[in-house]
Amino acid sequence: MAYVIGVDVGGTFTDAVLDDDAGTVLAAKSPSTPPDYSRGVLDVLGLLAEQLGKSLPEMLAETHHIAHGTTSSLNALVMGNVPPVGFLTTKGHRDSIFIMNVEGRYLGRSPHELQNVLGQAKDHTLLPKRHALEVTERMDRDGNVVVRLDEDEARAAIRALLDDGVRAIAVSLLWSFRNPAHEHRLRELVAEADPDVFVALSSEVSPRIREFARNATTIMSTQIGPGLRDYLTTLEDTLRENRLSGPLLVMQSNGGAVAAKEAPATAISTVGSVLTGGVVGSVALGRQLGHRNIISTDVGGTTFLAGLVVDGEPVRDTTTVINHHPINVPTLRVDAIGSGGGAIAWLDAGGNLRIGPRSAQAVPGPACYGNGGTEPTNTDANLVLGILPERGLLGGRKPLSLELARQAIETQIAKPLGLSVEEAAAAIYTVQNAQTGDLLRKTVVEAGHDPRGFVLYAFGGAGPAHCAGYAAEVGVGEVVVPLGPVASAFSAYGLASSDIALAAELSDPTTVPFDPARAEQNFAVLEKQVREGLDRQGVKFDTVELHREIDMRYTMQLAEVTAPVVSGPLDAAAIEEAATAFEERYAALYGKDAGFREAGIQAITFRVRGIGILPFSPELPTIPAADSPDPAEARAGHRPVCLDAAAGYADTPVYDYRKLRAGHELAGPAIVEVPTTTVVVPGGTTGTVDSLGNLIIRRTSARSAS
Amino acid sequence: MSMPIFGSETFASRPVDPEELRRSLPSTMDVHSVSQEQVDALDPLTYEVVRHRLWSVTDEMGEALKRMSGSPIVTDANDFDFAISDELGQEVQVGLYNTMLVGAVDLAIYWTLRNRAANPGIAEGDMFLTNDPWVGGGLHQNDVMVYQPVFHDGKLFAWTSAICHEPDLGGVGLGSFSPAAEDVFSESLPTPPVKVVRDFELQRDVADVWVRRSRVPMLVALDLRAKVGANNVGRERLHALIEQYGADTVKAVMKRMMADAETRLRDKLTSLPDGSWSATGYQDQSHEGDRGLHKITVTTTKTGDHLTFDFTGTDPQSGVVNCTYAGMRGGVMLALLPILAGDIPWSAGGLMRCFDLITEEGTLNNATYPAAVGRGPIGPAWLTGNLVAECLSQMLDRDLELGKNVQATCCGTWDTAVIAGLDERAEQPAPFLNIIMEPMSGGYGARPHADGIDTGGLFCIPMGRIPDVEMTEFLYPVLALWRREVPDSGGPGRHRGGVGASIAITPHGTSIPMGLVLASNGKAVSQNGGLAGGHPGNTGLDVLARQSRVSELLASGRMPSELSEISDSLEPAQNYASSYLAPGEVFVMTWQGGGGYGDPLTRDPRAVARDLREQKITADAARSVYGVVVESGTVDEAATAGERERQRSARRERSSLLGAPSGRKADLAAVKRLDDNLVEVAVGDGAAVACRHCAEVLGDGEDVALAVYEGPATDAGPQIIANAADYVDAPVVFRQYCCPSCWTAFYSAVVPAGHPAPPLGRQTPARAA
């Protein structure tokens, strides 16, 4: 008897999912408790224990491990709520982080903001210049020392930082990933001055070519490292006091976890953890359902996150953007493509209907929340259309005002456009679905795939009302909406199902074909790092998988694409095989003949990903089967609902998800009410309840105007 | 200048009346269009869904182009663009990259419809290629456009296009920059539209003719393929869109997008007072060996909902500092899009209906064949844009709300240097050619409410970027001694211009000198002027350290950070030169920041202290330019007040009066804003002009009392780092106009001595138009 627990600490709620590996899956939700998020974690764990009928220590004593994802580090970075850090870099190149390759002005901005050049700024610099100090030293691209490190100058710089109250120092020198000697020496010099100061080296945090992203990555990691260390220490101590004996793991952006005590050293690798939980959950559920290609859509009140699973593996990226900086962190690709249920509908100066990107946020929220919001949102339109129940959400515990929703739509949209309130609401619903389709398509196409070969998963409070609509826009034929216990804590479910994942990488730019021994040596170094890292986790694995990869590019082209490399001894054929894999992948991403072989191929970054498979694979439990496909027994009533502007309102059956059984078939149009969400089964589709309690929506007739 | 070429006028494309163009097409050509009734009948839902889809099609074209291109100019610097146009070439949706190209794309399509429809014909499966700046598509020969007609049911439905800057297309100079060119025949040959794809097949013969001219044929071949690929994406997605919504609906949306943009710009113009505003700027030197100043001047007149840009008075074409009509129009768009249309969708076909251009043939920004135009976009077109921006800023500065889009001039040119040589770092030495991209990190101009963006980039390529030093050193045999922001390079002002930057490189990994071609300007006169009394940003400066100690310094464990450490014999590089850079030598480029806004003596002293702390300015400038005394990081309020008073007195002593102040004060509570410094007050039945700072009534609008000073250019501040006499013969001065009562600066510029006087309140709305 042992439990696995996933805990997802979000900005508003802390979710937890427990799996006993024997068919029981429980979920709990509790408010997050900033600034000390560990209290919320204990609260939610307490709720799980309560459901088990045990005390917290009893539950924790039987817990194999806890996998924990937190948004607190990311929040700290985004809000600028970080302690002062120092930055040591190569003389002549301090301003890399202030010039930001110019792109710091526009990276991460929406198309709308991009066009408004005069509204932009570069006021999100990482640190004041007095904390960015140069040291005399220089390597060249081959790792040769051009200028030796001036140690006296370095000592003075370190002293100046410490005197100014800095307790954490980021070190990032040019070409340090080719020769880290000067960075290593600088760490020794800091330790000589004060051994308690937190130090991060770019050659360890991000040994990758392109100094701006490496500098920014190292600095951000240093900004959150000490805070993460303090938080995890407190949390782990408390859990130990409550008899947790198994490991506390922290989720990383790459979709795998790492031991809590290992996390702070490369803190930046944890920042995307809450974003990726949903994708990891989709992989786990997909394994159970036999889906290999999945578009995962997690739609909340203020965000719309889209991730991809291809051939059973999440689509990965090697960089992300945080606070307008390019950050080197192996990550699952998750695109924030919209503003969720709170996206505001508005008329631009030309009188055209627009939706988002501005959101009503949590406060004031949609107009129908009655918290003072006067701008109409998707949620307001859905209420007017009858998709959301007039009595409110959470079974009526969260009341909604139809009157306020109508008023907002009428004043802001319907009257100016000369439409009825209902017509305006239907227009908002349709435009929202179509635009989400455009953005989803961008995500899938840019990853080199055709959306028509995918199944779409929808979770989060605001996804299921729209998913069948936007799935149709991108040509997806099958939609899965989880309805069971984990539906509202899907990200935490993903955490519970994760394994340990570590990656080590090293840029060593060279031209193909190159000496296989060079690659073998690089991989040997990286594999040793990963194996040692896995050993330090303090967890027993079923198996350990090591994956070798090289990021390659055509000599004259910018885009780097990751190619797998076989394990074992490498010969010329193995290198050629990797190059071929690169070319195939490149062609899939950018089109046949897009690559320019004649110009040659370069290997840029070598990487080893290690996965320690845990002896657990949580699965959703089955639900009872229905006697017949007719879902009449689950029918809770009916109401007029408008899902199609042309067809208008139609009397539509409403189902209670708790009464749905495996095998029930819901002919669209239909509505399924779940306390935390509402599912729309549009006309021309059928929703089938599967054995795990998921609703599978498939097209049954030619596509109707959505 | 060589003789005119008879018959070349055939290639000069101009905006056309779309209906006239439609009528001129051969009867064999079926063209798809929709009626105004169909446009009006669109429901808001369909309009928005299809509009967004068209955006997504354009976006996908841009991604395809960027990913397939091999040129760092595209992949690292984003110097490219793409568009979807209607059946007649009017631009419906454009990319956000090089905004100058927007002014040239439609010209090439108009020309193609007029000159290719009958022979060789325009058919489904065709793509055309052009790099003829007279025809359009690009602004100089390096801008190459590949574009295709998209057909539906046998009717010409739309056009898609993709353009990027190619690193080299032949001609005398590296990178096709020919500093001594007498005419276009020394440059890359302009190619009028040729059918490079026929029946969906790339034409091998045409492609070979095209690629053969380049010093980097592989890159050019790759970019050709990238542009074909981007157009393919555009065609396929347009067809899918038509299939889903019907051709008429899609076309109606395209028409309405342009009409919507047009209406919104016209509404905005209507809400502004009528008037006319002028600006004049210069390019120093026109080619290798020249020491002249070459003037572009524009008068912008706003009447009702329409703008006229009149360039009459611009100097005749000269040397290599010319651009074609397409360049002038592109320059106008570089200013108009962000300043007037930042909040309006860039359906450029509609926006361009809101202005006319008046220009004389054979001038710097409307050059006649065979003028050399290789520097078109980075010289004259850019200057055109900056001057138009200056006019629009004066127009908008009358209004506090619209003034949010006012901006002093940004970095005024691309400091151009091309290096080429042999990379000997690998076993097999390899040739290389590279345009140094770092000068793309220029400073932005200050705004009425905010400082300019430091190293914000180039205003004409909003999404430009510069490569990492490590990528530059990985690809080319150089070592960057520094790449850094330059303190004081932002124009001083109440709001400071954004700083520019500097790079120093030395050969590393090559034993033979590399070729070095220089082609830029902005050393002798300011191209990054201030507004409302703000000073200009820095002058550019390129320096060659020939007898350098750099190798010894590095070997002895020292990394130089100043030119004086490197060499005792420094050579300011001329604007146009074919030179070299040998091992052991150092080449340093410093490019421009942005201009300032408002009198620097009125800058918040705490902002000055912050700038000093963040090394955006030097201690010297804090005191001498801003009049702020900072002691160990803190403002000394009393000393600052004293210093500022002293500087105002110095202004009084050094200036001459143009008319006497009235001695009367206006009631500032009941005035109308003219700009940041001047207000209009009612006096009896008429109006008078008063200082917004001290309320002194300065005159009646015909005659405004001012004080003027002219002195050495360096009086503008330490940002004047180049000596004008090194480049041009004409005297260059710092000229400042002040309020003759409170001595606040209204205008501060580094200009040739004969520069025309600014209007400064002598032009009230009542008098204008």
Chai-1 contact restraints between the chains, C-beta under 6 A:
chainA,res_idxA,chainB,res_idxB,connection_type,confidence,min_distance_angstrom,max_distance_angstrom,comment,restraint_id
A,K91,B,M559,contact,1.0,0.0,6.0,A-B,restraint_1
A,G92,B,L481,contact,1.0,0.0,6.0,A-B,restraint_2
A,G92,B,W482,contact,1.0,0.0,6.0,A-B,restraint_3
A,D95,B,R484,contact,1.0,0.0,6.0,A-B,restraint_4
A,D95,B,E485,contact,1.0,0.0,6.0,A-B,restraint_5
A,F98,B,E485,contact,1.0,0.0,6.0,A-B,restraint_6
A,I99,B,S441,contact,1.0,0.0,6.0,A-B,restraint_7
A,I99,B,T455,contact,1.0,0.0,6.0,A-B,restraint_8
A,N101,B,R465,contact,1.0,0.0,6.0,A-B,restraint_9
A,N101,B,I466,contact,1.0,0.0,6.0,A-B,restraint_10
A,V102,B,S441,contact,1.0,0.0,6.0,A-B,restraint_11
A,V102,B,G457,contact,1.0,0.0,6.0,A-B,restraint_12
A,V102,B,G464,contact,1.0,0.0,6.0,A-B,restraint_13
A,V102,B,R465,contact,1.0,0.0,6.0,A-B,restraint_14
A,V102,B,I466,contact,1.0,0.0,6.0,A-B,restraint_15
A,E103,B,R465,contact,1.0,0.0,6.0,A-B,restraint_16
A,R105,B,G456,contact,1.0,0.0,6.0,A-B,restraint_17
A,Y106,B,M463,contact,1.0,0.0,6.0,A-B,restraint_18
A,L114,B,L96,contact,1.0,0.0,6.0,A-B,restraint_19
A,Q115,B,L96,contact,1.0,0.0,6.0,A-B,restraint_20
A,N116,B,G342,contact,1.0,0.0,6.0,A-B,restraint_21
A,V117,B,P338,contact,1.0,0.0,6.0,A-B,restraint_22
A,V117,B,P462,contact,1.0,0.0,6.0,A-B,restraint_23
A,L118,B,P338,contact,1.0,0.0,6.0,A-B,restraint_24
A,L118,B,G342,contact,1.0,0.0,6.0,A-B,restraint_25
A,L118,B,N405,contact,1.0,0.0,6.0,A-B,restraint_26
A,K122,B,I453,contact,1.0,0.0,6.0,A-B,restraint_27
A,K129,B,E614,contact,1.0,0.0,6.0,A-B,restraint_28
A,K129,B,Q615,contact,1.0,0.0,6.0,A-B,restraint_29
A,T136,B,M559,contact,1.0,0.0,6.0,A-B,restraint_30
A,R141,B,E473,contact,1.0,0.0,6.0,A-B,restraint_31
A,R141,B,F474,contact,1.0,0.0,6.0,A-B,restraint_32
A,V146,B,L554,contact,1.0,0.0,6.0,A-B,restraint_33
A,V147,B,L554,contact,1.0,0.0,6.0,A-B,restraint_34
A,V147,B,G557,contact,1.0,0.0,6.0,A-B,restraint_35
A,V147,B,M559,contact,1.0,0.0,6.0,A-B,restraint_36
A,R148,B,G557,contact,1.0,0.0,6.0,A-B,restraint_37
A,I209,B,E470,contact,1.0,0.0,6.0,A-B,restraint_38
A,R210,B,D468,contact,1.0,0.0,6.0,A-B,restraint_39
A,R210,B,E470,contact,1.0,0.0,6.0,A-B,restraint_40
A,E211,B,D468,contact,1.0,0.0,6.0,A-B,restraint_41
A,E211,B,E470,contact,1.0,0.0,6.0,A-B,restraint_42
A,F212,B,D468,contact,1.0,0.0,6.0,A-B,restraint_43
A,A349,B,R264,contact,1.0,0.0,6.0,A-B,restraint_44
A,G350,B,D260,contact,1.0,0.0,6.0,A-B,restraint_45
A,G350,B,R264,contact,1.0,0.0,6.0,A-B,restraint_46
A,L353,B,P44,contact,1.0,0.0,6.0,A-B,restraint_47
A,L353,B,E48,contact,1.0,0.0,6.0,A-B,restraint_48
A,L417,B,P44,contact,1.0,0.0,6.0,A-B,restraint_49
A,A427,B,L45,contact,1.0,0.0,6.0,A-B,restraint_50
A,T430,B,L45,contact,1.0,0.0,6.0,A-B,restraint_51
A,V431,B,E48,contact,1.0,0.0,6.0,A-B,restraint_52
A,V431,B,V49,contact,1.0,0.0,6.0,A-B,restraint_53
A,A434,B,V49,contact,1.0,0.0,6.0,A-B,restraint_54
A,Q435,B,H52,contact,1.0,0.0,6.0,A-B,restraint_55
A,D438,B,H52,contact,1.0,0.0,6.0,A-B,restraint_56
A,D438,B,R53,contact,1.0,0.0,6.0,A-B,restraint_57
A,D438,B,S56,contact,1.0,0.0,6.0,A-B,restraint_58
A,P509,B,F474,contact,1.0,0.0,6.0,A-B,restraint_59
A,M556,B,G70,contact,1.0,0.0,6.0,A-B,restraint_60
A,M556,B,L219,contact,1.0,0.0,6.0,A-B,restraint_61
A,Q557,B,G70,contact,1.0,0.0,6.0,A-B,restraint_62
A,L558,B,T75,contact,1.0,0.0,6.0,A-B,restraint_63
A,A559,B,R67,contact,1.0,0.0,6.0,A-B,restraint_64
A,Y590,B,R67,contact,1.0,0.0,6.0,A-B,restraint_65
A,Y590,B,M68,contact,1.0,0.0,6.0,A-B,restraint_66
A,G591,B,G229,contact,1.0,0.0,6.0,A-B,restraint_67
A,A594,B,M68,contact,1.0,0.0,6.0,A-B,restraint_68
A,F596,B,G70,contact,1.0,0.0,6.0,A-B,restraint_69
A,F596,B,L222,contact,1.0,0.0,6.0,A-B,restraint_70
A,E598,B,M218,contact,1.0,0.0,6.0,A-B,restraint_71
A,A599,B,M218,contact,1.0,0.0,6.0,A-B,restraint_72
